[in-house]
Amino acid sequence: MTLKLHCFGESGHSYKAALTLELMGLDWEPVFVDFFNGEARSESYRGLNEMGEAPVLIDEEAGLTLTQSGVIQDYLVEKTGKFGGETPEERREILRWILWDNHKLSSQAGVTRFLMNFLPEDKRPAEVIAFLQGRLKSALSVLEAHLDGRDWIVAGRPTIADFTCCSYLYYPEPFGFDRADWPNIDRWLSAISGLEGWKHPYDLMPGNPGDRA
């Protein structure tokens, strides 16, 4: 039975789950969440996810509805045995990076990208954007240093730690990240996009800024 992922193309958190599904070779289909027209705040969607966020994964065969990208990724590892830790130590290290990413990297990148690209120009708060870009630079510095001499974040092979930390870094909209400034991150992103089955977020999920132009 096909897994269903409620998602939208502009969502980096949705991309974490969608990319994991795709690279695992699972049978899944995206269900478009019309975020910019308020669907995630609707009563019907809150019935699906009380937090009003995407992504949401529905595995009807297992009778499961899961929210939060890290939880979804961990479940997919459990389901397939792919891209996870092979020891308790590796699993904890993967979890450590997922938690770090959600708090330190994706949170800064996602909000900064939204403020710089998806708000009307006259409503973009310059001081807030500058502050967030500083925090984003600090997070990128941590990842850049960690990848020095490493091909992957954990265990010498691709894991969901890589698929969570990379999510916002493939988007074309400007938000204070230029791959050329971060050679280790650039090399790592190229390695991920070289994996069989990789797709850009706008090719993997419905919805992109051009649809609203």
Order of alpha helices (4+ residues) and beta strands (2+ residues): beta-alpha-beta-alpha-beta-beta-alpha-alpha-alpha-alpha-alpha-alpha-alpha
